């Protein structure tokens, strides 16, 4: 490829200049060796064309990385692995609860709470040092979807109903309550503006900067089992249905792999990948 200017097409449809450094940063998150990263980028650059979708670029990088290191590739596919936690959304709720536990919150998932007007099923209630988060999780299996202004408007109204009831019962006693919205994709600008204006806890794939969902996963090392390349989708779905959400869970629950009739040879390969992923962590 010549050094001509290449524009790429983002998921939003916007076109921007190809950013080699951005691709390099994403590959570094896979913990691949720098030599491998440079080789992958060199190969990707030979395949670039004007208006190429960014999704196609990352898919190409993944395929080259997988040839060099399947363990690095499994870490690299984190975003798509989160998208595979569906379709019910409940595994995503459990996954977010585990990430909050890493931040020293105690959590409850799927709790029915009586509000001032009606009862509500709350996806996650998280508490730390008297701070209570009343969180709604919005899971999308398509990364092009996002949370627009209607979502925080609805969630904040539910939160106010619950908060009113708590105040009526005089149980606040120095505790603080905060409504929250977590999504695996992104927020629209007006959704963010409203959520921040109302003091909501807002967490998405790339928000807040340096404290986003992807950053939290890297810091915690808590990768979902959908990251695994050594398992089929059906096998991963069976584990999710059985409440196994984290790769880390398999370290002490290897028997679950026997329960779904995986051979001993494949179990050894799976556990090698699991241990490699679990060793990945930003300190």
C-alpha positions as semicolon CSV with decimal commas, in nm:
position;residue;x (nm);y (nm);z (nm)
1;X;0,000;0,000;0,000
2;X;0,122;0,347;-0,078
3;X;0,130;0,625;0,178
4;X;-0,184;0,781;0,043
5;X;-0,442;0,911;0,289
6;X;-0,699;0,647;0,386
7;X;-1,032;0,736;0,540
8;X;-1,222;0,470;0,732
9;X;-1,592;0,444;0,817
10;X;-1,694;0,424;1,184
11;X;-2,001;0,237;1,311
12;X;-2,187;0,571;1,322
13;X;-2,128;0,619;0,951
14;X;-1,882;0,903;1,008
15;X;-1,556;0,891;0,817
16;X;-1,221;0,966;0,980
17;X;-0,856;0,922;0,890
18;X;-0,712;0,577;0,959
19;X;-0,533;0,597;1,295
20;X;-0,252;0,345;1,317
21;X;-0,179;0,437;1,679
22;X;-0,540;0,365;1,783
23;X;-0,517;0,019;1,626
24;X;-0,182;-0,036;1,799
25;X;-0,331;0,060;2,138
26;X;-0,614;-0,187;2,094
27;X;-0,366;-0,463;2,008
28;X;-0,153;-0,381;2,311
29;X;-0,454;-0,449;2,531
30;X;-0,430;-0,811;2,410
31;X;-0,085;-0,838;2,578
32;X;0,065;-0,949;2,247
33;X;0,438;-0,905;2,196
34;X;0,532;-0,572;2,035
35;X;0,694;-0,753;1,742
36;X;0,370;-0,941;1,675
37;X;0,170;-0,618;1,703
38;X;0,389;-0,449;1,442
39;X;0,359;-0,750;1,210
40;X;-0,021;-0,749;1,243
41;X;-0,042;-0,378;1,169
42;X;0,186;-0,414;0,866
43;X;-0,039;-0,687;0,727
44;X;-0,356;-0,488;0,797
45;X;-0,214;-0,184;0,618
46;X;-0,166;-0,388;0,300
47;X;-0,541;-0,462;0,301
48;X;-0,670;-0,111;0,369
49;X;-0,891;0,066;0,118
50;X;-1,067;0,400;0,123
51;X;-1,392;0,407;0,328
52;X;-1,314;0,066;0,478
53;X;-1,540;-0,003;0,781
54;X;-1,353;0,004;1,113
55;X;-1,530;-0,321;1,201
56;X;-1,364;-0,488;0,902
57;X;-1,024;-0,352;1,008
58;X;-1,052;-0,495;1,358
59;X;-1,182;-0,825;1,223
60;X;-0,878;-0,843;0,994
61;X;-0,642;-0,758;1,281
62;X;-0,806;-1,028;1,492
63;X;-0,757;-1,293;1,222
64;X;-0,386;-1,208;1,188
65;X;-0,337;-1,194;1,566
66;X;-0,505;-1,533;1,609
67;X;-0,248;-1,690;1,375
68;X;0,032;-1,564;1,598
69;X;-0,128;-1,611;1,942
70;X;-0,473;-1,752;2,015
71;X;-0,441;-1,637;2,378
72;X;-0,380;-1,274;2,273
73;X;-0,663;-1,300;2,020
74;X;-0,908;-1,411;2,290
75;X;-0,823;-1,098;2,491
76;X;-0,841;-0,882;2,180
77;X;-1,201;-0,985;2,104
78;X;-1,327;-0,847;2,434
79;X;-1,584;-0,607;2,284
80;X;-1,746;-0,875;2,070
81;X;-1,729;-1,117;2,364
82;X;-1,945;-0,877;2,568
83;X;-2,192;-0,862;2,277
84;X;-2,224;-1,242;2,302
85;X;-2,351;-1,232;2,661
86;X;-2,711;-1,213;2,535
87;X;-2,978;-1,251;2,438
88;X;-3,162;-1,223;2,770
89;X;-2,923;-0,966;2,918
90;X;-2,914;-1,147;3,254
91;X;-2,556;-1,275;3,210
92;X;-2,456;-0,913;3,143
93;X;-2,618;-0,804;3,469
94;X;-2,426;-1,076;3,658
95;X;-2,108;-0,973;3,481
96;X;-2,147;-0,606;3,577
97;X;-2,218;-0,709;3,937
98;X;-1,886;-0,898;3,940
99;X;-1,702;-0,591;3,810
100;X;-1,859;-0,381;4,087
101;X;-1,749;-0,640;4,344
102;X;-1,395;-0,584;4,217
103;X;-1,448;-0,219;4,315
104;X;-1,544;-0,338;4,667
105;X;-1,920;-0,303;4,628
106;X;-2,157;-0,561;4,772
107;X;-2,417;-0,647;4,511
108;X;-2,762;-0,797;4,463
109;X;-2,893;-0,895;4,119
110;X;-3,258;-0,905;4,011
111;X;-3,416;-0,773;4,332
112;X;-3,783;-0,669;4,360
113;X;-3,807;-0,335;4,541
114;X;-4,125;-0,157;4,645
115;X;-4,142;0,202;4,528
116;X;-4,375;0,481;4,639
117;X;-4,617;0,402;4,355
118;X;-4,534;0,054;4,222
119;X;-4,280;-0,224;4,273
120;X;-3,974;-0,249;4,050
121;X;-3,733;-0,525;3,955
122;X;-3,390;-0,370;3,996
123;X;-3,111;-0,522;3,785
124;X;-2,834;-0,446;4,036
125;X;-2,827;-0,291;4,381
126;X;-2,469;-0,211;4,478
127;X;-2,352;-0,069;4,813
128;X;-2,020;0,062;4,939
129;X;-1,956;0,280;5,242
130;X;-2,318;0,392;5,268
131;X;-2,345;0,468;4,896
132;X;-2,623;0,272;4,725
133;X;-2,643;0,241;4,346
134;X;-2,980;0,147;4,196
135;X;-2,867;0,027;3,853
136;X;-3,046;-0,062;3,533
137;X;-2,842;-0,255;3,272
138;X;-2,913;-0,205;2,902
139;X;-2,757;-0,484;2,701
140;X;-2,732;-0,469;2,322
141;X;-2,620;-0,757;2,098
142;X;-2,556;-0,507;1,816
143;X;-2,282;-0,251;1,883
144;X;-2,452;-0,004;1,648
145;X;-2,734;0,037;1,900
146;X;-2,701;0,289;2,180
147;X;-2,892;0,440;2,473
148;X;-3,072;0,758;2,374
149;X;-3,234;1,018;2,601
150;X;-3,547;0,806;2,661
151;X;-3,349;0,544;2,855
152;X;-3,207;0,763;3,137
153;X;-3,538;0,952;3,154
154;X;-3,723;0,626;3,221
155;X;-3,462;0,487;3,460
156;X;-3,437;0,808;3,661
157;X;-3,816;0,812;3,711
158;X;-3,804;0,454;3,844
159;X;-3,519;0,548;4,074
160;X;-3,709;0,849;4,213
161;X;-4,007;0,622;4,291
162;X;-3,780;0,385;4,487
163;X;-3,595;0,671;4,658
164;X;-3,923;0,831;4,767
165;X;-4,031;0,505;4,931
166;X;-3,697;0,475;5,115
167;X;-3,732;0,827;5,251
168;X;-4,091;0,757;5,359
169;X;-3,969;0,461;5,562
170;X;-3,703;0,684;5,724
171;X;-3,434;0,428;5,650
172;X;-3,193;0,663;5,477
173;X;-2,993;0,733;5,793
174;X;-2,686;0,891;5,638
175;X;-2,696;0,667;5,331
176;X;-2,689;0,812;4,983
177;X;-2,884;0,672;4,689
178;X;-2,795;0,710;4,325
179;X;-2,972;0,596;4,010
180;X;-2,747;0,426;3,757
181;X;-2,739;0,316;3,394
182;X;-2,487;0,070;3,250
183;X;-2,467;-0,034;2,885
184;X;-2,222;-0,240;2,682
185;X;-2,241;-0,001;2,387
186;X;-2,259;0,378;2,421
187;X;-2,478;0,675;2,520
188;X;-2,608;0,949;2,293
189;X;-2,483;1,297;2,379
190;X;-2,821;1,407;2,519
191;X;-2,850;1,087;2,725
192;X;-2,513;1,166;2,881
193;X;-2,606;1,530;2,935
194;X;-2,929;1,436;3,112
195;X;-2,770;1,158;3,320
196;X;-2,487;1,381;3,437
197;X;-2,722;1,671;3,507
198;X;-2,933;1,443;3,729
199;X;-2,627;1,302;3,906
200;X;-2,674;0,950;3,773
201;X;-2,409;0,680;3,772
202;X;-2,333;0,636;3,399
203;X;-2,111;0,359;3,260
204;X;-2,067;0,249;2,899
205;X;-1,806;0,077;2,685
206;X;-1,608;0,401;2,645
207;X;-1,747;0,627;2,921
208;X;-1,628;0,778;3,154
209;X;-1,287;0,841;3,007
210;X;-1,025;0,627;3,188
211;X;-1,303;0,471;3,400
212;X;-1,505;0,311;3,122
213;X;-1,634;-0,045;3,104
214;X;-1,342;-0,157;2,886
215;X;-1,092;0,003;3,127
216;X;-1,260;-0,162;3,426
217;X;-1,240;-0,503;3,260
218;X;-0,871;-0,456;3,185
219;X;-0,799;-0,345;3,542
220;X;-0,994;-0,630;3,699
221;X;-0,887;-0,908;3,464
222;X;-1,247;-1,036;3,482
223;X;-1,302;-1,153;3,125
224;X;-1,630;-1,325;3,030
225;X;-1,629;-1,687;2,915
226;X;-1,747;-1,564;2,575
227;X;-1,386;-1,448;2,522
228;X;-1,274;-1,810;2,490
229;X;-1,173;-1,926;2,143
230;X;-1,138;-2,292;2,243
231;X;-1,512;-2,334;2,307
232;X;-1,811;-2,337;2,072
233;X;-2,096;-2,089;2,108
234;X;-2,330;-2,370;2,217
235;X;-2,089;-2,474;2,494
236;X;-2,051;-2,115;2,616
237;X;-2,429;-2,069;2,611
238;X;-2,467;-2,382;2,825
239;X;-2,224;-2,245;3,082
240;X;-2,396;-1,905;3,085
241;X;-2,731;-2,078;3,144
242;X;-2,568;-2,256;3,439
243;X;-2,455;-1,925;3,591
244;X;-2,090;-1,941;3,478
245;X;-2,007;-1,593;3,348
246;X;-1,636;-1,538;3,418
247;X;-1,334;-1,721;3,279
248;X;-1,207;-1,711;3,637
249;X;-1,503;-1,924;3,750
250;X;-1,374;-2,218;3,546
251;X;-1,048;-2,225;3,743
252;X;-1,238;-2,372;4,040
253;X;-1,531;-2,518;3,844
254;X;-1,360;-2,725;3,578
255;X;-1,617;-2,996;3,645
256;X;-1,872;-2,781;3,459
257;X;-1,681;-2,859;3,140
258;X;-1,719;-3,233;3,206
259;X;-2,089;-3,181;3,273
260;X;-2,145;-3,054;2,917
261;X;-1,955;-3,351;2,771
262;X;-1,634;-3,182;2,658
263;X;-1,348;-3,426;2,599
264;X;-1,044;-3,438;2,828
265;X;-0,813;-3,323;2,547
266;X;-1,027;-3,015;2,477
267;X;-1,069;-2,940;2,848
268;X;-0,690;-2,918;2,881
269;X;-0,677;-2,669;2,592
270;X;-0,965;-2,469;2,737
271;X;-0,804;-2,449;3,079
272;X;-0,473;-2,335;2,924
273;X;-0,659;-2,049;2,757
274;X;-0,854;-1,970;3,075
275;X;-0,535;-1,944;3,280
276;X;-0,371;-1,725;3,018
277;X;-0,666;-1,484;3,013
278;X;-0,688;-1,471;3,392
279;X;-0,322;-1,371;3,414
280;X;-0,401;-1,062;3,201
281;X;-0,454;-0,758;3,417
282;X;-0,362;-0,390;3,441
283;X;-0,217;-0,315;3,785
